[in-house]
């Protein structure tokens, strides 16, 4: 949840997904996380990190 008007920076952190039977699950997981960070950035949420 992001409170509008607070103006505090956000750090996006996640735990990686283990590779599954297709061996590309971690790649899709990373793209999903990156897309989430870009969405926050595009919504003017100040992002200070991504791990």
N, C-alpha and C positions, 0 to 999 in steps of 0.2 A: 504494500500500500504506500503510495506517495502522497504526502500531504501538500496540497498546493499552497504556495506562499511562504513556505518555511525557508526555502533558499539554501538549505544545507546540501553539500555535495554528497554523492552516493558512490559507494564502491560495490561493484558487482562481483560476487564470489560464488563459485559452484564447485561441486565435486564431480570429477570425470565419470563417465559411463564406461563400464568395461566393454571390451570388444565382444560381440556376440557371434552367432553362426555366420552372419553375412560379412563380417570383418570390417564393415564400414560404419558401424553404429557410432563410434566415437567421433568420426568426421561429421556426421549429421548432427550429433549432440553439440559439437563446437559451433557449427553454423547457426544452430538455434540460439545458443547463448549470445553469439555476436549480434544476431538480429535483434535480440531483446535489448542489448546495450545501445544499438543504433536507434531503436525506437524511443528509448528514454532520452537519448541525446536530441533527437528530432522534436521531442516534446519539451525541450528546453530544461531538462533535468541535468544539473551539473554533475558530470561523471569524473571521478578522480582516479579510478582504477578498474581493472578487469583482470580477474585471476581465475 
